[in-house]
């Protein structure tokens, strides 16, 4: 656990062995026994949206490796009516008895005599429920009606149809839906027929046979969806929603048209389905799901009003569309063999998601978003409780926990680092070769890196293996440059570990030197003790992360660092400056620097013209120094410094102008929010005025309101807001006509800090009015904020049954994660003991990470609070001497 041994008492060694051994037995028992290979499913489903039930009939064509009298497959919350098995060439169907193992989510069909090896057709009649847990075949609701929709990843197809619900057991599908006469349906492939019956008031929709694919990618959606249509490279594209929101689907179609053509060209493999549907669902836990040819979305990640939406909202929709479309190749067409290689899906899509949209909208600065995301991922991976990219996952709970910042962020970042090392075109060719070799099949990590190695003739296999199979982050520590090179030592970086506690763990790391021309990349092996510098390389400064893509932290000598900072604005790109700031803060967190030194760096960067650079620097000030280290007196003094230093920078930007670059809008909003939180009187007054205008009738049509500045104004005003403003925000949070605006309002409610209003937000969260998919957001924000976390935590414990009832498959883990914002031993012990007796699904590792984070904060505060106070006293003395 955490590096301070006194904070946690380890289990005796024998207890650890027995616990791990028992868990391993239970985990292995979750897998299907094997020996049966599905080839084709024919499904007919009849949902009853009023009764929240459905009936189904299916045939599954399978191949048996050997004669068998029993076949085991996955099933959950299914009631079987009948099961038969018919060998190929036979007309005699064998009846089966069904034995259920609910703990394993398995059903075993036992026949009176063994079925022969070879092809067998299973015929199953069954019924199920349309649940309210946002998983399997479930109900999604609006005020007008019910919808029946699906979410099967990772292990919930078994709730809709008995199946071999493992990713390697791919098959083709024929899907038919029997629905009410006034309803329609959408599935993975194109509609072949729509016929009346089989009974009055119903009609049957039959869809084309799918390609070979995994169970978790099947989708069928029933309701009165309306769509906007487009086409790209001959592929029909639709974005669909409930009828009242169809006008908000146009931007998604335009995004998808560009992205599909880009991917066709990039991969050198055409989009593999006959059509692409993107469907916004009112109730949906994830951001989106890459069902083959039928992608489903949370409404806020697909629907926007192009005329009023701010650029960040458009960026979000475009990048989510791009992520899910990338999955049509990575994950859908080529699928990981098992969930331990989930990164082959999510890491690839994360790495790919900004490529197309950055070409489409270069002014939106996606590269800087990537740099910020990388900094966050490095911090996550610098905890002792991190995991390897490829990690063991057998049970549904273990599999659900795999969908984390390692599978997405770290895996995507490692791919980006390797691409930087190889060059974009060499890497792209390797991607094409990998996909072409595994079309409609399954793959492992080795398949990818061996293909890239063969394509590039460079040691990609050694690089990727060292990052995929080892946990944590490399720290590259430089010494003074010598003739021909610079000495470098490798160790594992831990955020809160002192230098003498670093591990000897080492990686094979591609390192790219910043030069006056193209970067020079070299591979640093575990055996290397120096980084060679070519004699003909023109180095404006010694910076060893050109492009900011390296998955490592860097510790320069003080002289090297000072030289970098002196030329940072002219010699480093914005993404490189973001990486430099992240590295410096990480070293402060690990005890290799002081908060005072970091604050000096922040002030040195105060005139940086790039919004994301300044945002990155200030984020550490707001979320860590102010929110977690400073005493109340320190906070007041820090606010005074921020007002003094950044007030003139904000004033120099002037008022918003028409057609202003996005970066300038973003910079103004960043400084505005900083000064508002620092209680600058003029900014507070401006924020109140903008907030009043934003809630006035017709505000959506007021083109003089700068969207980013207005959003910041509302957040500032809410922090000091009264019940009258709260009521306005509450009303907006209940207005479902514009999902983006509704989401903004919902996220604003927990920003109010008056205890009476915090209580209203907490009561609202568990009232049943907030969709289950969103309730965790309110709780998490309240837990993270310094001024509300204690009240929120006490409420959660006192009202646990109501709170727990709001959790979906994964949202409970997000609330557990938010408790990591505490910063005291007492609260840490409360969190540990409470969740020991109040279990939350798929959150075992998350709880360990939260405890780590609390321990880290306790240690960080004890070591850095004196440094902050000395720095503030020094600033006060300087101001007094200068007469300010």
N, C-alpha and C positions, 0 to 999 in steps of 0.2 A: 504494500500500500504506500502511503505517503512517506517521504524521506525522513520525517521526524518520527523516530521509532516510539517515542513516549506518547504520541497521540493515539496509537492503536496497538492493541495487544494481539499478536498473531496466534492462530490456532496451533495446537500441538501437531507435529508432523504426521502422526498416525491418523489424526482426525482428517487432515487434508487429503491423505491418500485414500481413505475410505470414502470420503465425500466425492472425490473425483472419480473413483472407480464406480460407485453407485450411479453417478450421473451419466457416466459413459455407457453403462448397460442400458439405462432408460433411453438415452439418446439413440443408440443403435436400433432399439426396438421400434422406433418411429418409421423407419424406412420400409418400403414394400419388400417382400421376400425375393422378388425377381423370378425369372423363368417365363414371364408372360410379356409379350410385346404388342401394344395396341397399334393398329394400322389405320383404322377409320372409325369415327363416331357418326351416327345419324341421330340427331336430337329433335324431338318435338316437344315444345314446352307450352303450357297453357296457364298463364298467370291470372289470378283473380285479385285485382287491385283493391277492391273493397274489403275482401276478407283477409287480405295479406297472406295468401297461400298460392301454391302452384302445383300442377301435376305435370309429370313428364313421362315420356317413353323414349327409350334409347336402344339402339343396337351398337355393339362395339365389336368390330372385327379384330381379333387378336391372333397371335401366333404363339403356340406353346412349344417350349424347347423340349419337353418330355411329357409323356402321359401324366395326367394329374386328375385327381378327383376333387381338388379344391383350388379356387382362384381367389386371391386377396387383392382388393383395390381400396381406394380411399372413399370415405363417405362420412358426412357430418350433418346432423339434423335432417336426415332423410328417412322416410318411412317406406319400406319396400312392400309392393303389392305382389309382384311375381318376378321370378328370374328363371330363365332357361338358357341352356347352352346347346348349340347345334354344330357338330363337326362339319367341315367342308365335304360336300358330296353326299351328305346325309339329309334325310327329310324328317328324321326323328329327333325332336327336341327333348333334351334331358332336363327335368325339373330340378331346381336347386333349393336347398334350405339356406337361409341367411343367418349368419352369426355376426353380431356387432361387437366391436371393441371401441367403446366411445373414447376411452383414454388415448388410444392410438389413432382415432379417427379413421378406422378401417372397418371394412365389411368383408367377410369370407363367404364365398358361394361354394357349398359342398354338394357334389352330385352323387347319385346312387352308385354310379360306376365311373371309372376313370375316363376322362376325355382323352382322345388320342393326341399325340404330338402333331403339330402342324396348325392349320387354320381352323379357328372356331369362332362362331358368332354368338355373342351373348345378347340376350334380349331382356330388358329390364323395364318394368313399370313401377312408378314410385310417386311420392308426393313430398312436398317440402313447404317451408314457410318463407315469406318475404320478410326478412328480419329488419330490425331498426338499428343494427350495429354497423351499418355502412360497409358490410363485407358479404361476399358471396352474391346471391341474388337477393336484392334488398329493396325496400321502399324508400323513395325520395319524394318529398312533399313540398307543395306550395299551398298558398291559401286557396287556390282554385281547385287543386286535384292531386291525386297520387300518380307517381311514375314507378315503374319496375325497372331497375338498372342493375348493373353488375360491377363488381370489383373483386378479381380473383387472385391477384398477386399478394403474397407469394403462395399461400396454401388454402385458398378458399373456393376454387372451382368445385371441390368436393361437396360444397354446400348447395350447389345448383344441379349437379348431375354426378352420379357415381363414376369415378374416373381414376385413371392411373396418374395421380396428380403430382408428378415429379418432372422437372424440366427436360430430362433426357428422353422421356417416353413420349416422343412427338408422334402426331398422327394428323390426318386430314379430317375435316368436319363438314357435314351437311346439317344445316340448322334451319328449322321451321318454327314459327311462333304463331299460335292461335290466340288472337286478341279481339277485343271489342270492336264493333263495326266502326266506331268513330276514332279509333286509335291507329297508329302506325308503329313501325319498329325499324330499328337500325341494328345491323350486325357487322361482322368483319368484312364480308364480301358484298357484292352487288345483289340487288333483289332480282330473282328470276321470275317469280309469279306471285299473284295476289288473287286468291280465289275465295268465294263465299263459303261459309260453313267451317267446320262440319255440322254446326247447329245454328239455328236462327240467332241473329245478333252477333255472330262471330265471323271473322275471316282469317284465312291462313296465308301467311307470308313465308315464302320459301326462298332461301338465299343460295348463291352459288357455292360450290365446294371450295373450301379454303386450301391454301398450300399446307404442307406439313409444318405443324407448329406445336408448341407446348400448351398444356391446358390453361396455364395462368394468363394466356394471351387471348382467350376466347372472350367475346363480348356480345351481349344482346340487350337492347334498351327499348322499353315500351312506353308510349305516351303520345302526346300531340306536338312533338318537336317541329319547329319551323327552321328553315335553313337559308343561308346565303351561299350561292354557288360561284365557282370559278374553275379555271383549268390551267395546268402547267405541264409542259412536255407531253400533252395528250392525256393526262390523268385528270379525271373529274375530282374537284375538291369542294367540300362543303363544310361550313361551320354552322352548327345547329344549337338551338336553345329552346327554352320555353317560349311560347308565342309572343309574350309581352316584351321580350328582350332581343328579338331577332335583328333589330337595327344595330345592335352592338356587336354583331359578329363580323362586320365587314373588314375591320382591321386585321383580324386573325386570318381571313382568306387572303388578303394582300400579302401578309407575312409568309404564309404557307406557299403561295405561288412562287415567290422568289427563292425560298429555302429549298423547295423540292427540286427546282432546276439546278441550284447550286450543288446539292447533294448528288444528283445524277452525274454531274460533271466531275465532282471531286472523287467519288467512289469509283467511277467508271463502271458502275452497275446500276441499271435503271431501277427506279422505285418498283418494288416487287408485287404490289397489289393492283387490282383493277380500278380502285378508287381510294380516296382518302376522305374519311369523315372525322370531324372534330366536334365533340358534343359537350356542351356545358351542362352540368348537373347541379340542381339546387342543393342537394346533400352529397358531399363527397369529401372524404377525409384527406386524401393526398392532394398535392398540387395538380397532378395529372397522371394518367396511366396510359402506357403505350400499346394498348390492345392492337393487334395487327390489323391495320386498315380502318380502325374505329377507335380513335383516341378519345378518352374521356377526361374532363377537366373540372376543377372547381370553378365556379362562375367568375371569380375575381382573376383567374389566370387565363381567361379566354375572352371575356366580354368587357369592352370599354366603349365609351362615347368618344369618338375621335375628335369631336369639336371641342370638348371640354376637358378631356383627360390630360394630365400632366405627363411630361416626357418619361419620368420614372415608371408610370403605369404602362405606357406603351412599350418601354424597354422590357418590363417584366413579361408582358404577354408575348412579345416577339421571342424572347429567350426561352420561355417555357414551350412554345410551339416548336422551336428549333430543337430543344432537348428531346421532346417526345418523337419528333420526326426522325431524329438521328437513331433512335431505338428501332425504327422500322428495319434498319440494316443491323445495328448492334443490339442484339437481344432478341429480336423477332425473327429475322432471317437466319442469323447465326446466334445461337443461344449457349450460355454457359452450361457445362455438363451438370454441375450441381451448385447449390447456393454458396459454397465456400469460395467460388469464383464469381460472385455477384458483381465484382468490379468490372468484369468484362462487359457487363451491361451498363452499369451506372457510371463508372469511371470514364468509359468511352463517350457516353452521351454528355457528360459534364465537360469533358475536354472539347467536344465538338460544338456545343450549343452556341457559342459566341462567334464561331467562324463565319457563318453565313450572314448573321445579322450585322456583324462588324463591317462586312463588305457592303451590305445594303444601306446601313446608316452609320457611316464612320464618325460622324459628329457626336455620336452618343458615347464615345469613349469606353467601349467594352473592355479594352485591354487594362484599363485602370480598375474596373470592377474585378477582373480576374486577379490583379495584384492584391487587392484588398481581401478577396476570398482566400488567396494563398496564405496571406498573413494569418487569417483566422484559423485555417486548417493546420498550419504549423504549430500554432498555440495549442489547439486541441490535441495534436499528436505528441505534444511535449509533456503530457501528463503521464505519470507512472502507470496508470490503468489503461493506457491506449492498447490497441490490438494491432495485429498484422493485417495487411490488406486482404490476404487470403487467410481466412480463419475458419475454424471448425464451426459448423452449424448444422444440427440434425433435427431438433424439435421445432415445431412452429414458433414457439417463443424465441428460441435462439435465432431462427431465420429472420424473424421480424426485427430483432436487434441489429442485424447486419446492415439495415438501411440507415446508415449513419454518415457522419462527416468523413469517415475513412473510406468507405466504399465510393462515395461521390467525390469529395474534395481531394483527398490524398491521391486516390487512384488517377483522377483527372489531372492533377498537378504533376504527377510522375510522368504521365504520357506527354504533357506539355514540355517537361524538361528534356525528355528523350527526343522529341521533335525538334527542339531548339538545337540539340547536339547534332542530329543527323542532317538537318535542313528540311524545309517543308516538303520539297518534292520527293526526296528519297523516302521520307516517312510516309507520305501519301501513297507512294507505290507499294510500300510494305503493307499498308492498310488494305489496299485493293487486293494484293496477293493473298492476304489472310482471309478476307471475305470470300474471294473466289474459290478458295480451297475448301470452304466449309459451308457452302450455300445450303440452307434449310437443314443444317445439321447442328451438332453441339461441339463445343471447343473447351479447351483448358488454357490456363495462363501460358503454359509452355508452347502451345500452338502459336500464340501471338508472338511471343518474343523470339521464338526460333525462326519464324517467317521474317521478322524485321532484321534479324541477324544475317540470314541468307541474302536478303535484298541489299542491305547496306554494306556487308562485309566488315562490320564494326561490332564491338562486344556488347550489343544490346542485351543479349541473354544474361550476361554477368551483371549489368547495371540493373535490369528489371528484377532479376531474381533477388538481388540484395535489398531492394526496396519493397518487393511484394512479400517476401518471407520474413523480414525483420520488422519489429515494431519501432516506432520512434523517429526522431529527427537527427540527422548528422549536425554536429557543430564543427565548423572548420576554423581553427584558431591559427592566425598568421603571426609570424615573427618578422623582424626587420628584413627587408629584401637583401639578398646576396647576389653575387655575380651569377647570372644565368637563371635565377629562379628565386622563389620565396618559400621559406620553410613553412610547412602546414602540418598541423596535427589534427587527427580526427578523434571524436568522442561522441557519445550519445548526449544530446542536449535535453535537460530536464528543467522546466520553467522555474522551479523553486529550489533547485539543488545548488549547493556551493560548488565551486570549481573542483575541489578535491574529492567530490562524491560522484563525479561523472563516470560512466561505465566505459570500458575499453572497446565497446561495440564499434564496428567499422563497416563502411559501405564502399561500393564501386560507384564513384560520383563523377558525372560529366560536369566540368567547371568551365565557364566561358569568360575569358578576360575581356574587359572593356578596352577597345583600341580606337584609334582615330578613324579607322575604316570598319571592315567587317570584324565581328568578334572572333577571337581565336579560342577554340574549345579543346580542352584536354581532358582525359579521363584520369581521375585520381583513384588509384587502387588502394586497398587496405595496406599494402606493403610500402606505398610511396610516402616519403617524408617531406617532399618538396614539390611545388608546382613550377614546372619549367616555364620560362618566359622567352619566346623566340627573340633572337638578337635583332631581327628586323621589325619587330612589333613596335608601333608608335603608341605609347600609353599616355593619354592625357592625365591619368591618375591610376592608382592601383585599386581597381574595383573588380571583384572576381564573380560577379553575377550579372553579366551583360544581358540585357533583355528582361531581367527580373524573373526568370523562369526556374531558377535553381531550387530544388527541394532540400534546402539546408539553411541553417543559420550561420552567420559569419561574425567572427570576433577579430577586428583589426587592432593593430597597435594604436596607441593614442595619436601618434604622429601620422599614421596612415589615415585614421578616421578624421582628424582635423583637416588634412589635405582634401579629403573627399567632400566634407561639408563646405569648405571654402569655395569649391567649384560646382557644388551640387546643382544649382539652378541652370548652369550653362553646359555642364559636361554630362549630366545624367538626365535620362528621360523621366517623365512623371512616374512610370511604372517602376523604374529603378529607385527613384526617391521614396516611393511607397515602401519598397522592400528594405531600403536603408533604415527608415523610421521603425519598421516592424522589428528588424534585427536589434536595433538599439534598445527598444523597449523590452524585448525579450531578455536581453542581457541584464537590464535593470531588475526584471522579475526574478532572475536567477541569482541575484546578489553580486553581479559583476559590473555594477554601475549604480548610480544613485538617482533618486527622483529629481534632485536638484539639477544634476547634469542633463537629465531628459528635458526638464522644463527650459533649460537654456537652449537646447536644440529646438524646441517648439517655438520659442521666441525668435530664434534665428531664422526660422522658416515662415514667420508671420506674413511676409509679403510675397510668398510663393503664389504665382498667378494661377496655379492649378488647383481646382476645388478639391479633387480627391486626395491630393497630397496633404492639404491642410486638414481635411476631414479625418484622414488617417491619424495624423498627429494629435488632433484635438480629441479624438475618440478615446485615446488612452487617458487624457486629462479628465474627461467627463465621467467615463465608466469605471475608472479605477482610482485615480488620485482623489477626485472629488467625492465619488460615491462610496469608496471603500476604505481609504486611508485617512483622510482628513477628519479632524475633530470639527465640531460646529464652529469654533473660533477660527480654525484653519480655513474652513470653507469660505467664511466671510472675507478673510484676507486674500485668499486665492481669487475670489470673484473680483475683488478690487483690482488686482493685478491684470486680470483678463480684460476688464473694462478699459483700463488705462492703455494696454498694449494693442488691443484689437479694435477698440472703438474708432480710432482714426483710420484704420484699414477699411473698416466697413463704410465709414463716411466717404472715403475716397471713391468707392464704387458708384456712388450716386444712385438715383432712382432707376427702376427698371425701364428699359427702352424697348421699343417695338423691334421684333426680329433679332433680339439679342442672342448671342451664342449660348448654347445650353450650359457650357462650362462656367460662364459668367453668372448666369442665373443661379447655378448650383453653389457657386462661391458666395454670392450674396446671402442666400438662404442659410448656408452653413454658419456664416459669421453672425447673422441675425439671431439664429437660435442660440448660439454660444452666448451672445450678449444678453439675450432675454433670460436665459438660465442664470446668468451672472447678475441679474436684476438691474440692468442699465435702465434708468428711468425713462429716457427717450424711446428706447426700443420697446419697453413694456407698454408705453402709451400708444406707439405705432401698432403694436401687436393687438391691443384691444380694439383699435379703430378698424384694422383689417378683419378681425374676427366678427365684429358687428356687421360689417359690409358683407361678409361671406354668408351670414345667416339671414340677410335681408331678402325679401321677395325678389325673384328674378336674378339672384346672384350668379347663377350658372351662365347667364348670358352677358355678364359684366366682363367685357374683354380687357378692362383696365386692371383687373385683379391678376397679379402674377401668381400662377398656381403654386410654385415652390415656396414663395415668400408667404403666401396665405396659409399653406399647410403648416409651416413653421410657426406662424402667428397663432394659430388655433392651439397648437401644442403648448406654447408658452403661456397663453392666456388660461388654458385649462388647468395648468399647474397651480394657478392662483385663483381659479374660477369659483363662482358661487352657484347656488342651486338653479338660478334662472338660466345661466349658460348650460349647466348640466342637463336641464330639461330639453334644451334645444338639441344638444348632441344626442341625447337618448332618443328623441323623436327621429333624428336622422338615422340612427342605428337600426331602427325598426322599419325603415323605408327600403323595401327590396327592389325598387324600380331601377336602381343603378348600383350594381354589385360593388363597383370600385368605391363609390361615395359611401355606401353603407359600411364597407370594410374599414374605410378611414375613420368613420364615426365610431365604430365599435372599438377600434384601437385607441381612440381618444378618450373613451370613458375611464380607463384605468389611470390616465394621466392626472385626473383630479385628485388632490391630496387632502382635502378636508375630510376628517374621519367619518363624518356623517355621510358624505358622498361616496367614500370608499366602501362603506357598509352597503349603500344602495347598489353599487356595482357588484359586489360579492353576492348579494341576494339575487340580483338580476342573472348572474352567471348560472346559478343553480335553479332558477325558476322554471326552466323548461322553455322559456321564450327564445333563448339563444340556441342556435343549432349546435348539436354535439360537436360538429367539426370545428367550431369556433370558441367554445367555452374555455378551452385550455389557454387561448391567447390572452384573455382577460386575467386569468389566474397567474399566468407566467409573468406578464408585465408588472402586476402588483407585487409579485414576489421578488422581482429583480430590482425594483426601485427602492432606494434607501429609505424614503419617507413613508412607504406603504408596506414594506415587506413584513414587518412584525405583525401588523394588524391582519394582513392576508394569511400569514402562517397560522395565527391563532384561530382564525375563522375556519380554515381548512381542517384543522384538527378537531374543532368542536362540531363541525358539520360534515364529517367525513362521508357518511352514507349518501348525503345529497351530492357532494362533490364527486365521489367515486361513480355515482350513477351517470354522470355526464361523460365519462371517459369512453373513448372508442379503442380500437385495437392498439393504437400507438400514442394517442394523445396523453394518456396518463404518464407515460415516460417523459414527455416534455415538461410536465409540471414537476416531476421529480428532478429533472435537469435544472429547472429554475431555482430550486432550493440551494444550488451551489453558489448563489449570490450572497448567502450569509457569510459573516466574517467573525464568528466568535465560537469558542469551544462549547459553550452552553447550547447554542443553536445547532451546532454540528451533532452533539450528542442527542438532541431532540430529534433531528432528522433521521439519524441512524436508528434510534429505538422505535420511532413511530413507524417507519416503513418496514421494520423487521416484523411488525405485527399487523400492518396494513399493506398487504402485498399489492403491487401494481404490475400488470402484465408487461412482459418484454422490457423490463427496466433494471435488471440485475446489474449490468455493467454501468448503466446510467447512474444508478445510486452510488456505486463506487466512485465514479468520476465526480459526482457532486460533493461527496465527502472529501475527495482530493482537492477540489476547488476551494472548499471552506478552509481546509488545513493550509492550503497555499496562501489564502488571504490572511489568515491569522499570522502566519510566519512573515508574510510580506509587510503587513502593517507594523509588526513589532520591529522590523529592521529598517523600514523606510519612513515611518512617521517622523522620527527625529530629523532625517535628511530634509523632508519637506518643511518642517518648522524652521530649520536653519536657513533654507533658501528663502522662505517668506520673510524671515527677519532681515536677511541681507537685502531683499528688495525694498523693505520698509525703510531700512537705513539709507539706501541709495536715494529713495524718493524724498526722504526728509532732508538729505544733504543738498538735493537739487531744488528744494523749495516746493515740491509738489504735494 
